[in-house]
Amino acid sequence: MLAEAGYPNGFDAGEFTPYPPYTSMGEAIVNYLTAVGIKTRMRTMERAAFLSAWRDKKLKGIFVGATGSAGNASTRIEAFATTKGINTYGVLPDVEGVFQRQLQEMDRKKREEMLHQIQRLLADRVVFAPIWENGFIRAYGPRVEEAGLSLIQAFPYSGPLEDVRLRKP
């Protein structure tokens, strides 16, 4: 695929910074990238320094970002793909436009479709590359009707929280 894209000998992607403390995962990713012709140099950082550099937009090359923040699709998209997002490195104008419109939309189904549209735009433009997924052990008890597990793809927690429901006694 790299040859088809004009890089028959691969290319140098610069630094690769894994999310601390997942250094061994970072080593595996660097090896996978190298195997397909993408050269990187791993840079490890202490967690506070990494989070500060991410917030200040100082991470260059490739980095693994992770978050366990709660919320729904709208709040999670806002953090990573809008002009107000604390973790945003750049914005696609059409994503920003749909995002702003969905904030004003009162119809739940229309808003849901707008959020799906944003997710499709981000996936189609390969803004993020999903390269790992946590394998969390999760459980819920008999009082829970809808735990919210797996409602958000690749989200290891129960969410969105407003969709978690208890059984009626």
Chimera marker file (.cmm) of the C-alpha trace (Angstrom):
<marker_set name="trace">
<marker id="1" x="0.000" y="0.000" z="0.000" r="1" g="1" b="0" radius="0.5"/>
<marker id="2" x="2.883" y="2.370" z="0.698" r="1" g="1" b="0" radius="0.5"/>
<marker id="3" x="4.286" y="1.733" z="-2.798" r="1" g="1" b="0" radius="0.5"/>
<marker id="4" x="0.854" y="2.511" z="-4.298" r="1" g="1" b="0" radius="0.5"/>
<marker id="5" x="0.812" y="5.740" z="-2.288" r="1" g="1" b="0" radius="0.5"/>
<marker id="6" x="4.178" y="6.781" z="-3.723" r="1" g="1" b="0" radius="0.5"/>
<marker id="7" x="6.433" y="5.487" z="-0.945" r="1" g="1" b="0" radius="0.5"/>
<marker id="8" x="8.011" y="2.276" z="-2.306" r="1" g="1" b="0" radius="0.5"/>
<marker id="9" x="10.789" y="2.455" z="0.311" r="1" g="1" b="0" radius="0.5"/>
<marker id="10" x="8.525" y="3.545" z="3.147" r="1" g="1" b="0" radius="0.5"/>
<marker id="11" x="9.027" y="6.838" z="4.958" r="1" g="1" b="0" radius="0.5"/>
<marker id="12" x="10.268" y="8.340" z="8.206" r="1" g="1" b="0" radius="0.5"/>
<marker id="13" x="7.374" y="9.389" z="10.452" r="1" g="1" b="0" radius="0.5"/>
<marker id="14" x="9.603" y="10.989" z="13.079" r="1" g="1" b="0" radius="0.5"/>
<marker id="15" x="9.014" y="10.430" z="16.760" r="1" g="1" b="0" radius="0.5"/>
<marker id="16" x="6.548" y="7.968" z="18.183" r="1" g="1" b="0" radius="0.5"/>
<marker id="17" x="5.421" y="8.726" z="21.741" r="1" g="1" b="0" radius="0.5"/>
<marker id="18" x="3.361" y="6.083" z="23.569" r="1" g="1" b="0" radius="0.5"/>
<marker id="19" x="0.863" y="6.976" z="26.253" r="1" g="1" b="0" radius="0.5"/>
<marker id="20" x="2.625" y="6.543" z="29.620" r="1" g="1" b="0" radius="0.5"/>
<marker id="21" x="3.040" y="3.997" z="31.173" r="1" g="1" b="0" radius="0.5"/>
<marker id="22" x="2.356" y="1.760" z="28.130" r="1" g="1" b="0" radius="0.5"/>
<marker id="23" x="5.970" y="1.628" z="26.932" r="1" g="1" b="0" radius="0.5"/>
<marker id="24" x="5.855" y="-2.063" z="25.981" r="1" g="1" b="0" radius="0.5"/>
<marker id="25" x="2.747" y="-1.398" z="23.870" r="1" g="1" b="0" radius="0.5"/>
<marker id="26" x="4.663" y="1.468" z="22.246" r="1" g="1" b="0" radius="0.5"/>
<marker id="27" x="7.562" y="-0.848" z="21.425" r="1" g="1" b="0" radius="0.5"/>
<marker id="28" x="5.178" y="-3.292" z="19.753" r="1" g="1" b="0" radius="0.5"/>
<marker id="29" x="3.568" y="-0.497" z="17.695" r="1" g="1" b="0" radius="0.5"/>
<marker id="30" x="6.976" y="0.808" z="16.581" r="1" g="1" b="0" radius="0.5"/>
<marker id="31" x="7.887" y="-2.740" z="15.479" r="1" g="1" b="0" radius="0.5"/>
<marker id="32" x="4.604" y="-3.108" z="13.540" r="1" g="1" b="0" radius="0.5"/>
<marker id="33" x="5.120" y="0.244" z="11.818" r="1" g="1" b="0" radius="0.5"/>
<marker id="34" x="8.731" y="-0.641" z="10.965" r="1" g="1" b="0" radius="0.5"/>
<marker id="35" x="7.626" y="-3.980" z="9.514" r="1" g="1" b="0" radius="0.5"/>
<marker id="36" x="5.471" y="-2.180" z="6.936" r="1" g="1" b="0" radius="0.5"/>
<marker id="37" x="8.055" y="0.486" z="6.107" r="1" g="1" b="0" radius="0.5"/>
<marker id="38" x="7.158" y="3.334" z="8.452" r="1" g="1" b="0" radius="0.5"/>
<marker id="39" x="10.264" y="4.313" z="10.404" r="1" g="1" b="0" radius="0.5"/>
<marker id="40" x="9.885" y="5.932" z="13.814" r="1" g="1" b="0" radius="0.5"/>
<marker id="41" x="11.991" y="6.677" z="16.871" r="1" g="1" b="0" radius="0.5"/>
<marker id="42" x="10.303" y="5.951" z="20.180" r="1" g="1" b="0" radius="0.5"/>
<marker id="43" x="10.284" y="8.774" z="22.701" r="1" g="1" b="0" radius="0.5"/>
<marker id="44" x="9.085" y="7.970" z="26.195" r="1" g="1" b="0" radius="0.5"/>
<marker id="45" x="7.854" y="10.608" z="28.604" r="1" g="1" b="0" radius="0.5"/>
<marker id="46" x="6.721" y="10.757" z="32.198" r="1" g="1" b="0" radius="0.5"/>
<marker id="47" x="2.923" y="10.899" z="32.386" r="1" g="1" b="0" radius="0.5"/>
<marker id="48" x="2.576" y="14.497" z="33.630" r="1" g="1" b="0" radius="0.5"/>
<marker id="49" x="5.026" y="15.732" z="30.982" r="1" g="1" b="0" radius="0.5"/>
<marker id="50" x="3.158" y="13.781" z="28.284" r="1" g="1" b="0" radius="0.5"/>
<marker id="51" x="-0.231" y="15.190" z="29.317" r="1" g="1" b="0" radius="0.5"/>
<marker id="52" x="1.173" y="18.735" z="29.451" r="1" g="1" b="0" radius="0.5"/>
<marker id="53" x="2.798" y="18.355" z="26.026" r="1" g="1" b="0" radius="0.5"/>
<marker id="54" x="-0.462" y="16.969" z="24.592" r="1" g="1" b="0" radius="0.5"/>
<marker id="55" x="-2.488" y="19.829" z="26.078" r="1" g="1" b="0" radius="0.5"/>
<marker id="56" x="0.025" y="22.373" z="24.768" r="1" g="1" b="0" radius="0.5"/>
<marker id="57" x="0.074" y="20.723" z="21.300" r="1" g="1" b="0" radius="0.5"/>
<marker id="58" x="3.806" y="20.015" z="21.532" r="1" g="1" b="0" radius="0.5"/>
<marker id="59" x="3.722" y="16.311" z="20.646" r="1" g="1" b="0" radius="0.5"/>
<marker id="60" x="4.996" y="15.803" z="17.095" r="1" g="1" b="0" radius="0.5"/>
<marker id="61" x="5.115" y="12.813" z="14.772" r="1" g="1" b="0" radius="0.5"/>
<marker id="62" x="2.882" y="9.996" z="15.995" r="1" g="1" b="0" radius="0.5"/>
<marker id="63" x="1.587" y="9.600" z="19.515" r="1" g="1" b="0" radius="0.5"/>
<marker id="64" x="-0.866" y="7.340" z="21.263" r="1" g="1" b="0" radius="0.5"/>
<marker id="65" x="-3.547" y="9.288" z="23.041" r="1" g="1" b="0" radius="0.5"/>
<marker id="66" x="-5.991" y="7.682" z="25.423" r="1" g="1" b="0" radius="0.5"/>
<marker id="67" x="-8.763" y="8.954" z="27.594" r="1" g="1" b="0" radius="0.5"/>
<marker id="68" x="-11.129" y="7.507" z="30.110" r="1" g="1" b="0" radius="0.5"/>
<marker id="69" x="-13.271" y="10.584" z="30.281" r="1" g="1" b="0" radius="0.5"/>
<marker id="70" x="-16.952" y="10.064" z="30.766" r="1" g="1" b="0" radius="0.5"/>
<marker id="71" x="-19.640" y="11.539" z="28.615" r="1" g="1" b="0" radius="0.5"/>
<marker id="72" x="-21.573" y="10.888" z="25.467" r="1" g="1" b="0" radius="0.5"/>
<marker id="73" x="-20.608" y="11.014" z="21.786" r="1" g="1" b="0" radius="0.5"/>
<marker id="74" x="-20.974" y="14.793" z="21.665" r="1" g="1" b="0" radius="0.5"/>
<marker id="75" x="-18.719" y="15.541" z="24.634" r="1" g="1" b="0" radius="0.5"/>
<marker id="76" x="-16.111" y="13.014" z="23.537" r="1" g="1" b="0" radius="0.5"/>
<marker id="77" x="-16.056" y="14.344" z="19.945" r="1" g="1" b="0" radius="0.5"/>
<marker id="78" x="-15.781" y="17.900" z="21.270" r="1" g="1" b="0" radius="0.5"/>
<marker id="79" x="-12.566" y="17.089" z="23.185" r="1" g="1" b="0" radius="0.5"/>
<marker id="80" x="-10.782" y="15.618" z="20.155" r="1" g="1" b="0" radius="0.5"/>
<marker id="81" x="-12.224" y="17.095" z="16.964" r="1" g="1" b="0" radius="0.5"/>
<marker id="82" x="-13.567" y="20.623" z="17.476" r="1" g="1" b="0" radius="0.5"/>
<marker id="83" x="-12.110" y="24.100" z="17.854" r="1" g="1" b="0" radius="0.5"/>
<marker id="84" x="-12.850" y="24.028" z="21.599" r="1" g="1" b="0" radius="0.5"/>
<marker id="85" x="-11.358" y="20.595" z="22.153" r="1" g="1" b="0" radius="0.5"/>
<marker id="86" x="-8.558" y="20.420" z="24.683" r="1" g="1" b="0" radius="0.5"/>
<marker id="87" x="-6.984" y="17.475" z="22.807" r="1" g="1" b="0" radius="0.5"/>
<marker id="88" x="-7.595" y="18.769" z="19.269" r="1" g="1" b="0" radius="0.5"/>
<marker id="89" x="-4.616" y="19.268" z="16.978" r="1" g="1" b="0" radius="0.5"/>
<marker id="90" x="-6.606" y="20.398" z="13.971" r="1" g="1" b="0" radius="0.5"/>
<marker id="91" x="-10.200" y="20.808" z="12.838" r="1" g="1" b="0" radius="0.5"/>
<marker id="92" x="-12.059" y="19.808" z="9.700" r="1" g="1" b="0" radius="0.5"/>
<marker id="93" x="-14.460" y="22.656" z="8.832" r="1" g="1" b="0" radius="0.5"/>
<marker id="94" x="-17.306" y="20.312" z="7.839" r="1" g="1" b="0" radius="0.5"/>
<marker id="95" x="-16.958" y="18.378" z="11.126" r="1" g="1" b="0" radius="0.5"/>
<marker id="96" x="-16.993" y="21.646" z="13.061" r="1" g="1" b="0" radius="0.5"/>
<marker id="97" x="-20.113" y="22.807" z="11.188" r="1" g="1" b="0" radius="0.5"/>
<marker id="98" x="-22.082" y="19.603" z="11.855" r="1" g="1" b="0" radius="0.5"/>
<marker id="99" x="-20.898" y="19.593" z="15.467" r="1" g="1" b="0" radius="0.5"/>
<marker id="100" x="-22.140" y="23.151" z="16.058" r="1" g="1" b="0" radius="0.5"/>
<marker id="101" x="-25.503" y="22.327" z="14.419" r="1" g="1" b="0" radius="0.5"/>
<marker id="102" x="-25.994" y="19.211" z="16.553" r="1" g="1" b="0" radius="0.5"/>
<marker id="103" x="-25.469" y="21.297" z="19.691" r="1" g="1" b="0" radius="0.5"/>
<marker id="104" x="-28.570" y="23.293" z="18.748" r="1" g="1" b="0" radius="0.5"/>
<marker id="105" x="-30.679" y="20.325" z="17.579" r="1" g="1" b="0" radius="0.5"/>
<marker id="106" x="-33.495" y="19.420" z="19.964" r="1" g="1" b="0" radius="0.5"/>
<marker id="107" x="-34.693" y="16.290" z="18.142" r="1" g="1" b="0" radius="0.5"/>
<marker id="108" x="-32.797" y="13.340" z="19.654" r="1" g="1" b="0" radius="0.5"/>
<marker id="109" x="-32.890" y="11.216" z="16.479" r="1" g="1" b="0" radius="0.5"/>
<marker id="110" x="-31.658" y="14.070" z="14.260" r="1" g="1" b="0" radius="0.5"/>
<marker id="111" x="-28.887" y="14.841" z="16.715" r="1" g="1" b="0" radius="0.5"/>
<marker id="112" x="-27.913" y="11.175" z="16.841" r="1" g="1" b="0" radius="0.5"/>
<marker id="113" x="-27.671" y="11.061" z="13.041" r="1" g="1" b="0" radius="0.5"/>
<marker id="114" x="-25.511" y="14.208" z="13.047" r="1" g="1" b="0" radius="0.5"/>
<marker id="115" x="-23.145" y="12.603" z="15.559" r="1" g="1" b="0" radius="0.5"/>
<marker id="116" x="-22.964" y="9.470" z="13.386" r="1" g="1" b="0" radius="0.5"/>
<marker id="117" x="-22.232" y="11.723" z="10.408" r="1" g="1" b="0" radius="0.5"/>
<marker id="118" x="-19.326" y="13.309" z="12.312" r="1" g="1" b="0" radius="0.5"/>
<marker id="119" x="-17.966" y="9.892" z="13.243" r="1" g="1" b="0" radius="0.5"/>
<marker id="120" x="-18.158" y="8.775" z="9.587" r="1" g="1" b="0" radius="0.5"/>
<marker id="121" x="-16.357" y="11.943" z="8.444" r="1" g="1" b="0" radius="0.5"/>
<marker id="122" x="-13.575" y="11.388" z="10.977" r="1" g="1" b="0" radius="0.5"/>
<marker id="123" x="-13.252" y="7.719" z="10.012" r="1" g="1" b="0" radius="0.5"/>
<marker id="124" x="-13.365" y="8.391" z="6.243" r="1" g="1" b="0" radius="0.5"/>
<marker id="125" x="-10.641" y="11.043" z="6.522" r="1" g="1" b="0" radius="0.5"/>
<marker id="126" x="-8.583" y="8.777" z="8.820" r="1" g="1" b="0" radius="0.5"/>
<marker id="127" x="-8.177" y="11.514" z="11.397" r="1" g="1" b="0" radius="0.5"/>
<marker id="128" x="-7.537" y="8.883" z="14.077" r="1" g="1" b="0" radius="0.5"/>
<marker id="129" x="-6.022" y="5.445" z="13.660" r="1" g="1" b="0" radius="0.5"/>
<marker id="130" x="-7.490" y="2.971" z="16.138" r="1" g="1" b="0" radius="0.5"/>
<marker id="131" x="-4.506" y="0.772" z="16.945" r="1" g="1" b="0" radius="0.5"/>
<marker id="132" x="-5.409" y="-0.765" z="20.283" r="1" g="1" b="0" radius="0.5"/>
<marker id="133" x="-8.323" y="-1.523" z="22.539" r="1" g="1" b="0" radius="0.5"/>
<marker id="134" x="-8.231" y="-2.244" z="26.234" r="1" g="1" b="0" radius="0.5"/>
<marker id="135" x="-9.577" y="-5.634" z="27.270" r="1" g="1" b="0" radius="0.5"/>
<marker id="136" x="-11.288" y="-4.734" z="30.531" r="1" g="1" b="0" radius="0.5"/>
<marker id="137" x="-13.090" y="-7.289" z="32.666" r="1" g="1" b="0" radius="0.5"/>
<marker id="138" x="-16.556" y="-5.869" z="33.237" r="1" g="1" b="0" radius="0.5"/>
<marker id="139" x="-19.650" y="-7.037" z="35.040" r="1" g="1" b="0" radius="0.5"/>
<marker id="140" x="-22.991" y="-5.784" z="36.238" r="1" g="1" b="0" radius="0.5"/>
<marker id="141" x="-25.599" y="-7.049" z="38.662" r="1" g="1" b="0" radius="0.5"/>
<marker id="142" x="-29.192" y="-8.247" z="38.400" r="1" g="1" b="0" radius="0.5"/>
<marker id="143" x="-30.613" y="-4.791" z="39.234" r="1" g="1" b="0" radius="0.5"/>
<marker id="144" x="-29.229" y="-3.363" z="35.976" r="1" g="1" b="0" radius="0.5"/>
<marker id="145" x="-31.487" y="-3.460" z="32.919" r="1" g="1" b="0" radius="0.5"/>
<marker id="146" x="-29.103" y="-1.733" z="30.453" r="1" g="1" b="0" radius="0.5"/>
<marker id="147" x="-25.523" y="-1.466" z="31.690" r="1" g="1" b="0" radius="0.5"/>
<marker id="148" x="-24.274" y="0.587" z="28.779" r="1" g="1" b="0" radius="0.5"/>
<marker id="149" x="-21.387" y="-1.809" z="28.117" r="1" g="1" b="0" radius="0.5"/>
<marker id="150" x="-20.345" y="-1.817" z="24.442" r="1" g="1" b="0" radius="0.5"/>
<marker id="151" x="-22.830" y="0.927" z="23.513" r="1" g="1" b="0" radius="0.5"/>
<marker id="152" x="-19.864" y="3.109" z="22.501" r="1" g="1" b="0" radius="0.5"/>
<marker id="153" x="-17.484" y="1.173" z="20.273" r="1" g="1" b="0" radius="0.5"/>
<marker id="154" x="-14.007" y="0.759" z="21.825" r="1" g="1" b="0" radius="0.5"/>
<marker id="155" x="-15.117" y="2.497" z="25.057" r="1" g="1" b="0" radius="0.5"/>
<marker id="156" x="-14.208" y="0.181" z="27.941" r="1" g="1" b="0" radius="0.5"/>
<marker id="157" x="-16.562" y="1.663" z="30.497" r="1" g="1" b="0" radius="0.5"/>
<marker id="158" x="-20.313" y="1.805" z="30.929" r="1" g="1" b="0" radius="0.5"/>
<marker id="159" x="-21.646" y="4.651" z="28.856" r="1" g="1" b="0" radius="0.5"/>
<marker id="160" x="-23.171" y="6.869" z="27.792" r="1" g="1" b="0" radius="0.5"/>
<marker id="161" x="-24.181" y="7.347" z="31.405" r="1" g="1" b="0" radius="0.5"/>
<marker id="162" x="-27.614" y="8.724" z="30.545" r="1" g="1" b="0" radius="0.5"/>
<marker id="163" x="-28.446" y="5.362" z="28.918" r="1" g="1" b="0" radius="0.5"/>
<marker id="164" x="-27.626" y="3.216" z="31.972" r="1" g="1" b="0" radius="0.5"/>
<marker id="165" x="-30.933" y="1.935" z="33.356" r="1" g="1" b="0" radius="0.5"/>
<marker id="166" x="-31.954" y="-0.010" z="36.457" r="1" g="1" b="0" radius="0.5"/>
<marker id="167" x="-34.667" y="-2.661" z="36.420" r="1" g="1" b="0" radius="0.5"/>
<marker id="168" x="-37.980" y="-1.601" z="37.894" r="1" g="1" b="0" radius="0.5"/>
<marker id="169" x="-38.697" y="-3.418" z="41.191" r="1" g="1" b="0" radius="0.5"/>
<link id1="1" id2="2" r="1" g="1" b="0" radius="0.2"/>
<link id1="2" id2="3" r="1" g="1" b="0" radius="0.2"/>
<link id1="3" id2="4" r="1" g="1" b="0" radius="0.2"/>
<link id1="4" id2="5" r="1" g="1" b="0" radius="0.2"/>
<link id1="5" id2="6" r="1" g="1" b="0" radius="0.2"/>
<link id1="6" id2="7" r="1" g="1" b="0" radius="0.2"/>
<link id1="7" id2="8" r="1" g="1" b="0" radius="0.2"/>
<link id1="8" id2="9" r="1" g="1" b="0" radius="0.2"/>
<link id1="9" id2="10" r="1" g="1" b="0" radius="0.2"/>
<link id1="10" id2="11" r="1" g="1" b="0" radius="0.2"/>
<link id1="11" id2="12" r="1" g="1" b="0" radius="0.2"/>
<link id1="12" id2="13" r="1" g="1" b="0" radius="0.2"/>
<link id1="13" id2="14" r="1" g="1" b="0" radius="0.2"/>
<link id1="14" id2="15" r="1" g="1" b="0" radius="0.2"/>
<link id1="15" id2="16" r="1" g="1" b="0" radius="0.2"/>
<link id1="16" id2="17" r="1" g="1" b="0" radius="0.2"/>
<link id1="17" id2="18" r="1" g="1" b="0" radius="0.2"/>
<link id1="18" id2="19" r="1" g="1" b="0" radius="0.2"/>
<link id1="19" id2="20" r="1" g="1" b="0" radius="0.2"/>
<link id1="20" id2="21" r="1" g="1" b="0" radius="0.2"/>
<link id1="21" id2="22" r="1" g="1" b="0" radius="0.2"/>
<link id1="22" id2="23" r="1" g="1" b="0" radius="0.2"/>
<link id1="23" id2="24" r="1" g="1" b="0" radius="0.2"/>
<link id1="24" id2="25" r="1" g="1" b="0" radius="0.2"/>
<link id1="25" id2="26" r="1" g="1" b="0" radius="0.2"/>
<link id1="26" id2="27" r="1" g="1" b="0" radius="0.2"/>
<link id1="27" id2="28" r="1" g="1" b="0" radius="0.2"/>
<link id1="28" id2="29" r="1" g="1" b="0" radius="0.2"/>
<link id1="29" id2="30" r="1" g="1" b="0" radius="0.2"/>
<link id1="30" id2="31" r="1" g="1" b="0" radius="0.2"/>
<link id1="31" id2="32" r="1" g="1" b="0" radius="0.2"/>
<link id1="32" id2="33" r="1" g="1" b="0" radius="0.2"/>
<link id1="33" id2="34" r="1" g="1" b="0" radius="0.2"/>
<link id1="34" id2="35" r="1" g="1" b="0" radius="0.2"/>
<link id1="35" id2="36" r="1" g="1" b="0" radius="0.2"/>
<link id1="36" id2="37" r="1" g="1" b="0" radius="0.2"/>
<link id1="37" id2="38" r="1" g="1" b="0" radius="0.2"/>
<link id1="38" id2="39" r="1" g="1" b="0" radius="0.2"/>
<link id1="39" id2="40" r="1" g="1" b="0" radius="0.2"/>
<link id1="40" id2="41" r="1" g="1" b="0" radius="0.2"/>
<link id1="41" id2="42" r="1" g="1" b="0" radius="0.2"/>
<link id1="42" id2="43" r="1" g="1" b="0" radius="0.2"/>
<link id1="43" id2="44" r="1" g="1" b="0" radius="0.2"/>
<link id1="44" id2="45" r="1" g="1" b="0" radius="0.2"/>
<link id1="45" id2="46" r="1" g="1" b="0" radius="0.2"/>
<link id1="46" id2="47" r="1" g="1" b="0" radius="0.2"/>
<link id1="47" id2="48" r="1" g="1" b="0" radius="0.2"/>
<link id1="48" id2="49" r="1" g="1" b="0" radius="0.2"/>
<link id1="49" id2="50" r="1" g="1" b="0" radius="0.2"/>
<link id1="50" id2="51" r="1" g="1" b="0" radius="0.2"/>
<link id1="51" id2="52" r="1" g="1" b="0" radius="0.2"/>
<link id1="52" id2="53" r="1" g="1" b="0" radius="0.2"/>
<link id1="53" id2="54" r="1" g="1" b="0" radius="0.2"/>
<link id1="54" id2="55" r="1" g="1" b="0" radius="0.2"/>
<link id1="55" id2="56" r="1" g="1" b="0" radius="0.2"/>
<link id1="56" id2="57" r="1" g="1" b="0" radius="0.2"/>
<link id1="57" id2="58" r="1" g="1" b="0" radius="0.2"/>
<link id1="58" id2="59" r="1" g="1" b="0" radius="0.2"/>
<link id1="59" id2="60" r="1" g="1" b="0" radius="0.2"/>
<link id1="60" id2="61" r="1" g="1" b="0" radius="0.2"/>
<link id1="61" id2="62" r="1" g="1" b="0" radius="0.2"/>
<link id1="62" id2="63" r="1" g="1" b="0" radius="0.2"/>
<link id1="63" id2="64" r="1" g="1" b="0" radius="0.2"/>
<link id1="64" id2="65" r="1" g="1" b="0" radius="0.2"/>
<link id1="65" id2="66" r="1" g="1" b="0" radius="0.2"/>
<link id1="66" id2="67" r="1" g="1" b="0" radius="0.2"/>
<link id1="67" id2="68" r="1" g="1" b="0" radius="0.2"/>
<link id1="68" id2="69" r="1" g="1" b="0" radius="0.2"/>
<link id1="69" id2="70" r="1" g="1" b="0" radius="0.2"/>
<link id1="70" id2="71" r="1" g="1" b="0" radius="0.2"/>
<link id1="71" id2="72" r="1" g="1" b="0" radius="0.2"/>
<link id1="72" id2="73" r="1" g="1" b="0" radius="0.2"/>
<link id1="73" id2="74" r="1" g="1" b="0" radius="0.2"/>
<link id1="74" id2="75" r="1" g="1" b="0" radius="0.2"/>
<link id1="75" id2="76" r="1" g="1" b="0" radius="0.2"/>
<link id1="76" id2="77" r="1" g="1" b="0" radius="0.2"/>
<link id1="77" id2="78" r="1" g="1" b="0" radius="0.2"/>
<link id1="78" id2="79" r="1" g="1" b="0" radius="0.2"/>
<link id1="79" id2="80" r="1" g="1" b="0" radius="0.2"/>
<link id1="80" id2="81" r="1" g="1" b="0" radius="0.2"/>
<link id1="81" id2="82" r="1" g="1" b="0" radius="0.2"/>
<link id1="82" id2="83" r="1" g="1" b="0" radius="0.2"/>
<link id1="83" id2="84" r="1" g="1" b="0" radius="0.2"/>
<link id1="84" id2="85" r="1" g="1" b="0" radius="0.2"/>
<link id1="85" id2="86" r="1" g="1" b="0" radius="0.2"/>
<link id1="86" id2="87" r="1" g="1" b="0" radius="0.2"/>
<link id1="87" id2="88" r="1" g="1" b="0" radius="0.2"/>
<link id1="88" id2="89" r="1" g="1" b="0" radius="0.2"/>
<link id1="89" id2="90" r="1" g="1" b="0" radius="0.2"/>
<link id1="90" id2="91" r="1" g="1" b="0" radius="0.2"/>
<link id1="91" id2="92" r="1" g="1" b="0" radius="0.2"/>
<link id1="92" id2="93" r="1" g="1" b="0" radius="0.2"/>
<link id1="93" id2="94" r="1" g="1" b="0" radius="0.2"/>
<link id1="94" id2="95" r="1" g="1" b="0" radius="0.2"/>
<link id1="95" id2="96" r="1" g="1" b="0" radius="0.2"/>
<link id1="96" id2="97" r="1" g="1" b="0" radius="0.2"/>
<link id1="97" id2="98" r="1" g="1" b="0" radius="0.2"/>
<link id1="98" id2="99" r="1" g="1" b="0" radius="0.2"/>
<link id1="99" id2="100" r="1" g="1" b="0" radius="0.2"/>
<link id1="100" id2="101" r="1" g="1" b="0" radius="0.2"/>
<link id1="101" id2="102" r="1" g="1" b="0" radius="0.2"/>
<link id1="102" id2="103" r="1" g="1" b="0" radius="0.2"/>
<link id1="103" id2="104" r="1" g="1" b="0" radius="0.2"/>
<link id1="104" id2="105" r="1" g="1" b="0" radius="0.2"/>
<link id1="105" id2="106" r="1" g="1" b="0" radius="0.2"/>
<link id1="106" id2="107" r="1" g="1" b="0" radius="0.2"/>
<link id1="107" id2="108" r="1" g="1" b="0" radius="0.2"/>
<link id1="108" id2="109" r="1" g="1" b="0" radius="0.2"/>
<link id1="109" id2="110" r="1" g="1" b="0" radius="0.2"/>
<link id1="110" id2="111" r="1" g="1" b="0" radius="0.2"/>
<link id1="111" id2="112" r="1" g="1" b="0" radius="0.2"/>
<link id1="112" id2="113" r="1" g="1" b="0" radius="0.2"/>
<link id1="113" id2="114" r="1" g="1" b="0" radius="0.2"/>
<link id1="114" id2="115" r="1" g="1" b="0" radius="0.2"/>
<link id1="115" id2="116" r="1" g="1" b="0" radius="0.2"/>
<link id1="116" id2="117" r="1" g="1" b="0" radius="0.2"/>
<link id1="117" id2="118" r="1" g="1" b="0" radius="0.2"/>
<link id1="118" id2="119" r="1" g="1" b="0" radius="0.2"/>
<link id1="119" id2="120" r="1" g="1" b="0" radius="0.2"/>
<link id1="120" id2="121" r="1" g="1" b="0" radius="0.2"/>
<link id1="121" id2="122" r="1" g="1" b="0" radius="0.2"/>
<link id1="122" id2="123" r="1" g="1" b="0" radius="0.2"/>
<link id1="123" id2="124" r="1" g="1" b="0" radius="0.2"/>
<link id1="124" id2="125" r="1" g="1" b="0" radius="0.2"/>
<link id1="125" id2="126" r="1" g="1" b="0" radius="0.2"/>
<link id1="126" id2="127" r="1" g="1" b="0" radius="0.2"/>
<link id1="127" id2="128" r="1" g="1" b="0" radius="0.2"/>
<link id1="128" id2="129" r="1" g="1" b="0" radius="0.2"/>
<link id1="129" id2="130" r="1" g="1" b="0" radius="0.2"/>
<link id1="130" id2="131" r="1" g="1" b="0" radius="0.2"/>
<link id1="131" id2="132" r="1" g="1" b="0" radius="0.2"/>
<link id1="132" id2="133" r="1" g="1" b="0" radius="0.2"/>
<link id1="133" id2="134" r="1" g="1" b="0" radius="0.2"/>
<link id1="134" id2="135" r="1" g="1" b="0" radius="0.2"/>
<link id1="135" id2="136" r="1" g="1" b="0" radius="0.2"/>
<link id1="136" id2="137" r="1" g="1" b="0" radius="0.2"/>
<link id1="137" id2="138" r="1" g="1" b="0" radius="0.2"/>
<link id1="138" id2="139" r="1" g="1" b="0" radius="0.2"/>
<link id1="139" id2="140" r="1" g="1" b="0" radius="0.2"/>
<link id1="140" id2="141" r="1" g="1" b="0" radius="0.2"/>
<link id1="141" id2="142" r="1" g="1" b="0" radius="0.2"/>
<link id1="142" id2="143" r="1" g="1" b="0" radius="0.2"/>
<link id1="143" id2="144" r="1" g="1" b="0" radius="0.2"/>
<link id1="144" id2="145" r="1" g="1" b="0" radius="0.2"/>
<link id1="145" id2="146" r="1" g="1" b="0" radius="0.2"/>
<link id1="146" id2="147" r="1" g="1" b="0" radius="0.2"/>
<link id1="147" id2="148" r="1" g="1" b="0" radius="0.2"/>
<link id1="148" id2="149" r="1" g="1" b="0" radius="0.2"/>
<link id1="149" id2="150" r="1" g="1" b="0" radius="0.2"/>
<link id1="150" id2="151" r="1" g="1" b="0" radius="0.2"/>
<link id1="151" id2="152" r="1" g="1" b="0" radius="0.2"/>
<link id1="152" id2="153" r="1" g="1" b="0" radius="0.2"/>
<link id1="153" id2="154" r="1" g="1" b="0" radius="0.2"/>
<link id1="154" id2="155" r="1" g="1" b="0" radius="0.2"/>
<link id1="155" id2="156" r="1" g="1" b="0" radius="0.2"/>
<link id1="156" id2="157" r="1" g="1" b="0" radius="0.2"/>
<link id1="157" id2="158" r="1" g="1" b="0" radius="0.2"/>
<link id1="158" id2="159" r="1" g="1" b="0" radius="0.2"/>
<link id1="159" id2="160" r="1" g="1" b="0" radius="0.2"/>
<link id1="160" id2="161" r="1" g="1" b="0" radius="0.2"/>
<link id1="161" id2="162" r="1" g="1" b="0" radius="0.2"/>
<link id1="162" id2="163" r="1" g="1" b="0" radius="0.2"/>
<link id1="163" id2="164" r="1" g="1" b="0" radius="0.2"/>
<link id1="164" id2="165" r="1" g="1" b="0" radius="0.2"/>
<link id1="165" id2="166" r="1" g="1" b="0" radius="0.2"/>
<link id1="166" id2="167" r="1" g="1" b="0" radius="0.2"/>
<link id1="167" id2="168" r="1" g="1" b="0" radius="0.2"/>
<link id1="168" id2="169" r="1" g="1" b="0" radius="0.2"/>
</marker_set>
